[in-house]
Amino acid sequence: MNKEKTERVMKALNYKKPDRVPITEWFWDEFVEKWKVEKGLDNYVDIYKYYDLDLKIISPNMDPKIESCQIIEKTDKYVIFKSGFGCSVKKNYSSPLPQFFDFSIKSPQEYKNFFFEDPDDERRYKGERRDIISGDGITPQCSFDEDIDKNKDRFCIFGSICAPCEVLWRIRGYEGTLMDIALEPEKVKKISEKAADFMIEIGKNEVRRANLPGLWIWGDIATDKGLLLSPKSFKEIFFPSLKRMCTTLKKEGIKVVYHSDGDIRAILPLLIEAGIDAIDPMQVRAGMDMMELSKQYRKQLAFVGNVNIYESKEKIKEQVFKKLKIAKEGGWIASSSESVGEDVPIENYEYFIEIVRKYGVL
């Protein structure tokens, strides 16, 4: 693991003064393709290495079913495949967002029969990845172990796992999950515990085999308008399993970062109680404001993201400067407040990291 960058990232997460604000990012494939064309770069060029970012997330195959990506239909406009979560996925080549449908669980009575294949199976870590967490589900990628080896000297590397709520919507769909929460909460709670057991073992394996300092936990639970379920339902159904995941995994000496798009302010106290160390990506358009949240949660919760790079350069600079005022003693990892999509001007992204590097020396 790159010592300098790992120290920079961990100091920021621990509210200790780093040499400068660390930078990470999540890029849509469409942006990377556009970037390579405009820059005249070879296909093998890694955007993280090109921009010398500090933190990179690398994930194994954590699909419940190891054999993922069964092609159902393929045309010149789209591909439909069945993922390792059991849901069908339609990927339009003209859109970065996949469409999930035809979920494996059709009723809450079927939860008890859902099977998570062995989290210790070496194919998850040594085998070629074609899953929907590590990539788009159809494009082959090198193994987790190989990816770690290729990147460990250049970055601070975090692994990742799914929160139980993330697993649920991938096997049941948002509508089905929310309906089950209302009508069969105990069944949802039981499958959440089962998902937590599985993800805990995946997380342990990542951390131990690659000596990782932290994990990202994927757990989309909100929209721009707020939570998809009530804070009460989150506390009763998903909080116990999430807390157990954090408590168990943090015994490995790691940090855990929770990812959810949307407005998650209503459950921040619960995330802190669960043991979450930082939140990501803090979508600006959802009302997530690091300046306001730091007044209430500073030193309890670190922040990742919260910069809208779709704005003008002047607005980008203004956003960064505001955050630097409260990041002098750590607490912030710079990145966009949403994944960098094809419609983000390349000059905007480059200006953003230039500003952070120039003025983020602490």
GUVEXGU-76726 format. One line per 4 residues: their letters; for each residue x, y, z of C-alpha. Coordinates in nm, 2 decimals. Layout:
N
A> X/Y/Z | ...
end
This chain:
362
MNKE> 0.00/0.00/0.00 | 0.13/0.35/-0.09 | 0.24/0.47/0.25 | 0.22/0.85/0.19
KTER> -0.13/0.83/0.04 | -0.26/0.59/0.30 | -0.14/0.81/0.58 | -0.30/1.11/0.41
VMKA> -0.64/0.93/0.38 | -0.64/0.79/0.73 | -0.54/1.12/0.89 | -0.83/1.29/0.71
LNYK> -1.07/1.02/0.84 | -0.93/1.04/1.19 | -0.96/1.43/1.20 | -0.59/1.46/1.21
KPDR> -0.41/1.72/1.00 | -0.29/1.56/0.67 | -0.02/1.72/0.45 | -0.31/1.80/0.21
VPIT> -0.67/1.71/0.15 | -0.68/1.36/-0.01 | -0.87/1.31/-0.34 | -1.08/1.02/-0.46
EWFW> -1.34/0.97/-0.73 | -1.59/0.74/-0.90 | -1.60/0.77/-1.28 | -1.87/0.64/-1.51
DEFV> -1.73/0.43/-1.79 | -1.88/0.68/-2.04 | -1.67/0.97/-1.90 | -1.35/0.76/-1.91
EKWK> -1.41/0.66/-2.27 | -1.47/1.03/-2.36 | -1.17/1.13/-2.17 | -0.94/0.88/-2.35
VEKG> -1.07/1.00/-2.69 | -1.03/1.37/-2.62 | -0.68/1.32/-2.46 | -0.57/1.08/-2.74
LDNY> -0.48/0.81/-2.48 | -0.44/0.44/-2.52 | -0.72/0.22/-2.39 | -0.51/0.07/-2.11
VDIY> -0.44/0.41/-1.94 | -0.58/0.42/-1.58 | -0.75/0.75/-1.50 | -0.67/0.71/-1.13
KYYD> -0.30/0.69/-1.21 | -0.31/0.96/-1.48 | -0.45/1.21/-1.22 | -0.25/1.06/-0.93
LDLK> -0.55/1.03/-0.71 | -0.50/0.92/-0.35 | -0.77/0.66/-0.28 | -0.90/0.38/-0.50
IISP> -1.18/0.13/-0.43 | -1.13/-0.23/-0.55 | -1.39/-0.49/-0.49 | -1.41/-0.87/-0.53
NMDP> -1.70/-1.06/-0.67 | -1.95/-1.02/-0.39 | -2.26/-1.13/-0.58 | -2.45/-1.40/-0.39
KIES> -2.41/-1.63/-0.69 | -2.05/-1.65/-0.80 | -2.13/-1.73/-1.16 | -2.26/-1.40/-1.28
CQII> -2.36/-1.24/-1.61 | -2.57/-1.49/-1.79 | -2.65/-1.32/-2.12 | -3.02/-1.33/-2.21
EKTD> -3.04/-1.10/-2.51 | -2.79/-0.89/-2.69 | -2.84/-0.63/-2.98 | -2.65/-0.34/-3.12
KYVI> -2.84/-0.11/-2.88 | -2.85/-0.30/-2.55 | -2.77/-0.62/-2.36 | -2.99/-0.80/-2.11
FKSG> -2.82/-1.03/-1.86 | -2.90/-1.20/-1.53 | -2.67/-1.09/-1.25 | -2.53/-1.29/-0.96
FGCS> -2.80/-1.13/-0.74 | -3.06/-1.30/-0.95 | -3.21/-0.99/-1.10 | -3.21/-0.92/-1.47
VKKN> -3.02/-0.61/-1.59 | -3.07/-0.41/-1.91 | -2.77/-0.21/-2.02 | -2.84/0.04/-2.30
YSSP> -2.52/0.14/-2.46 | -2.64/0.50/-2.49 | -2.70/0.53/-2.11 | -2.47/0.49/-1.81
LPQF> -2.75/0.38/-1.58 | -2.85/0.01/-1.59 | -3.21/-0.09/-1.55 | -3.29/-0.36/-1.29
FDFS> -3.60/-0.58/-1.33 | -3.73/-0.93/-1.29 | -3.59/-0.98/-0.94 | -3.51/-1.33/-0.80
IKSP> -3.74/-1.29/-0.50 | -4.11/-1.26/-0.59 | -4.26/-1.26/-0.24 | -4.14/-1.23/0.12
QEYK> -4.21/-1.60/0.17 | -3.92/-1.68/-0.07 | -3.65/-1.50/0.14 | -3.59/-1.82/0.35
NFFF> -3.49/-2.01/0.04 | -3.24/-1.74/-0.09 | -2.89/-1.89/-0.09 | -2.56/-1.70/-0.06
EDPD> -2.28/-1.90/-0.21 | -1.96/-1.95/-0.01 | -1.79/-1.61/0.06 | -1.46/-1.79/0.10
DERR> -1.47/-1.94/-0.25 | -1.13/-1.84/-0.42 | -1.31/-1.76/-0.74 | -1.44/-1.44/-0.58
YKGE> -1.08/-1.32/-0.53 | -0.87/-1.50/-0.79 | -1.12/-1.54/-1.07 | -1.21/-1.30/-1.35
RRDI> -1.48/-1.05/-1.24 | -1.80/-1.00/-1.44 | -2.03/-0.87/-1.16 | -2.24/-0.56/-1.11
ISGD> -2.05/-0.42/-0.81 | -1.70/-0.43/-0.96 | -1.81/-0.33/-1.31 | -2.10/-0.32/-1.55
GITP> -2.16/-0.69/-1.52 | -2.07/-0.78/-1.88 | -1.72/-0.65/-1.93 | -1.45/-0.90/-1.80
QCSF> -1.21/-0.76/-1.55 | -0.90/-0.90/-1.39 | -0.93/-1.07/-1.05 | -0.95/-0.88/-0.72
DEDI> -0.60/-1.01/-0.62 | -0.45/-0.90/-0.95 | -0.61/-0.56/-0.93 | -0.47/-0.52/-0.58
DKNK> -0.12/-0.61/-0.70 | -0.14/-0.37/-0.99 | -0.24/-0.08/-0.77 | -0.11/-0.13/-0.42
DRFC> 0.21/0.07/-0.47 | 0.02/0.37/-0.62 | -0.28/0.42/-0.39 | -0.44/0.39/-0.06
IFGS> -0.68/0.11/-0.14 | -1.02/0.04/0.02 | -1.23/-0.27/-0.05 | -1.61/-0.27/-0.04
ICAP> -1.92/-0.46/0.06 | -2.29/-0.41/0.04 | -2.51/-0.31/0.33 | -2.82/-0.53/0.39
CEVL> -3.05/-0.27/0.24 | -2.84/-0.27/-0.08 | -2.86/-0.65/-0.10 | -3.23/-0.64/-0.05
WRIR> -3.32/-0.41/-0.34 | -3.09/-0.61/-0.57 | -3.27/-0.93/-0.50 | -3.63/-0.80/-0.44
GYEG> -3.64/-0.45/-0.61 | -3.72/-0.12/-0.44 | -4.09/-0.16/-0.46 | -4.10/-0.52/-0.34
TLMD> -3.86/-0.44/-0.05 | -4.06/-0.14/0.07 | -4.38/-0.34/0.05 | -4.23/-0.62/0.25
IALE> -4.10/-0.37/0.51 | -4.46/-0.25/0.56 | -4.63/-0.60/0.56 | -4.36/-0.85/0.66
PEKV> -4.09/-0.66/0.85 | -3.97/-0.97/1.04 | -3.90/-1.16/0.72 | -3.70/-0.86/0.59
KKIS> -3.51/-0.84/0.91 | -3.41/-1.21/0.89 | -3.29/-1.19/0.53 | -3.10/-0.87/0.63
EKAA> -2.91/-1.06/0.90 | -2.84/-1.34/0.65 | -2.70/-1.08/0.41 | -2.49/-0.93/0.69
DFMI> -2.34/-1.26/0.77 | -2.23/-1.31/0.41 | -2.10/-0.95/0.36 | -1.90/-0.97/0.69
EIGK> -1.71/-1.27/0.56 | -1.65/-1.10/0.22 | -1.52/-0.80/0.40 | -1.29/-1.00/0.63
NEVR> -1.14/-1.18/0.33 | -1.07/-0.85/0.15 | -0.91/-0.69/0.44 | -0.70/-0.98/0.54
RANL> -0.57/-1.09/0.20 | -0.48/-0.74/0.09 | -0.41/-0.58/0.43 | -0.66/-0.30/0.35
PGLW> -0.71/-0.01/0.59 | -1.08/0.03/0.52 | -1.40/-0.07/0.34 | -1.67/0.12/0.15
IWGD> -2.02/0.00/0.24 | -2.27/0.05/-0.05 | -2.61/0.12/0.09 | -2.83/0.34/-0.12
IATD> -3.14/0.42/0.09 | -3.25/0.77/-0.02 | -3.35/1.00/-0.31 | -3.31/1.38/-0.35
KGLL> -3.63/1.41/-0.14 | -3.53/1.20/0.15 | -3.52/0.84/0.28 | -3.70/0.57/0.09
LSPK> -3.83/0.44/0.42 | -3.89/0.60/0.76 | -3.61/0.64/1.01 | -3.81/0.42/1.24
SFKE> -3.82/0.13/0.99 | -3.45/0.18/0.92 | -3.37/0.16/1.29 | -3.59/-0.15/1.35
IFFP> -3.49/-0.35/1.04 | -3.16/-0.25/0.89 | -2.97/-0.08/1.18 | -2.91/-0.40/1.39
SLKR> -2.74/-0.59/1.10 | -2.55/-0.28/0.99 | -2.42/-0.22/1.34 | -2.31/-0.58/1.37
MCTT> -2.13/-0.56/1.04 | -1.94/-0.25/1.15 | -1.86/-0.38/1.50 | -1.73/-0.71/1.36
LKKE> -1.53/-0.56/1.07 | -1.38/-0.28/1.27 | -1.21/-0.54/1.50 | -0.98/-0.58/1.20
GIKV> -0.85/-0.22/1.27 | -1.02/-0.06/0.97 | -1.23/0.24/0.88 | -1.58/0.21/0.72
VYHS> -1.73/0.46/0.49 | -2.11/0.45/0.41 | -2.22/0.53/0.06 | -2.57/0.64/-0.02
DGDI> -2.69/0.89/-0.27 | -2.97/1.12/-0.18 | -3.07/1.30/0.15 | -2.97/1.07/0.44
RAIL> -2.96/1.34/0.71 | -3.25/1.17/0.91 | -3.04/0.86/0.98 | -2.69/1.02/1.04
PLLI> -2.72/0.96/1.42 | -2.80/0.60/1.36 | -2.50/0.56/1.12 | -2.27/0.71/1.38
EAGI> -2.41/0.47/1.64 | -2.36/0.18/1.40 | -1.99/0.27/1.38 | -1.97/0.44/1.04
DAID> -1.67/0.66/1.02 | -1.76/0.87/0.71 | -2.03/0.93/0.46 | -2.01/0.95/0.08
PMQV> -2.09/1.12/-0.17 | -2.31/1.39/0.00 | -2.51/1.50/-0.30 | -2.54/1.87/-0.31
RAGM> -2.87/1.86/-0.51 | -3.02/1.65/-0.23 | -2.95/1.92/0.03 | -2.64/1.75/0.19
DMME> -2.42/2.03/0.31 | -2.09/1.96/0.47 | -2.07/2.31/0.62 | -2.40/2.26/0.81
LSKQ> -2.34/1.89/0.90 | -1.99/1.96/1.04 | -2.15/2.19/1.30 | -2.34/1.90/1.44
YRKQ> -2.12/1.59/1.36 | -1.77/1.72/1.34 | -1.52/1.47/1.49 | -1.80/1.21/1.50
LAFV> -1.83/1.17/1.12 | -1.59/1.25/0.84 | -1.71/1.36/0.49 | -1.63/1.24/0.14
GNVN> -1.75/1.44/-0.17 | -2.00/1.72/-0.16 | -1.86/1.92/-0.46 | -2.09/1.97/-0.75
IYES> -1.85/1.97/-1.05 | -2.14/2.03/-1.30 | -2.12/2.39/-1.19 | -1.91/2.67/-1.34
KEKI> -1.54/2.68/-1.25 | -1.61/2.98/-1.03 | -1.88/2.79/-0.84 | -1.64/2.49/-0.81
KEQV> -1.37/2.70/-0.66 | -1.62/2.86/-0.42 | -1.74/2.52/-0.30 | -1.38/2.39/-0.24
FKKL> -1.27/2.70/-0.05 | -1.57/2.68/0.19 | -1.48/2.32/0.27 | -1.11/2.40/0.31
KIAK> -1.20/2.64/0.59 | -1.32/2.36/0.81 | -1.09/2.08/0.68 | -0.77/2.22/0.82
EGGW> -0.77/1.96/1.09 | -0.89/1.68/0.87 | -1.24/1.54/0.82 | -1.27/1.57/0.44
IASS> -1.18/1.36/0.14 | -1.24/1.56/-0.18 | -1.45/1.42/-0.46 | -1.75/1.51/-0.66
SESV> -2.10/1.49/-0.50 | -2.20/1.25/-0.77 | -2.01/1.01/-0.99 | -1.84/1.18/-1.28
GEDV> -2.06/1.12/-1.58 | -2.02/1.17/-1.95 | -2.18/1.52/-1.94 | -1.92/1.65/-1.70
PIEN> -1.67/1.87/-1.89 | -1.32/1.73/-1.86 | -1.18/2.08/-1.79 | -1.42/2.10/-1.49
YEYF> -1.29/1.78/-1.33 | -0.93/1.89/-1.39 | -1.00/2.23/-1.25 | -1.15/2.08/-0.94
IEIV> -0.85/1.86/-0.86 | -0.61/2.14/-0.95 | -0.78/2.37/-0.69 | -0.78/2.10/-0.42
RKYG> -0.41/2.03/-0.48 | -0.31/2.40/-0.49 | -0.50/2.52/-0.19 | -0.56/2.20/0.00
VL> -0.21/2.19/0.15 | -0.28/2.20/0.52
end
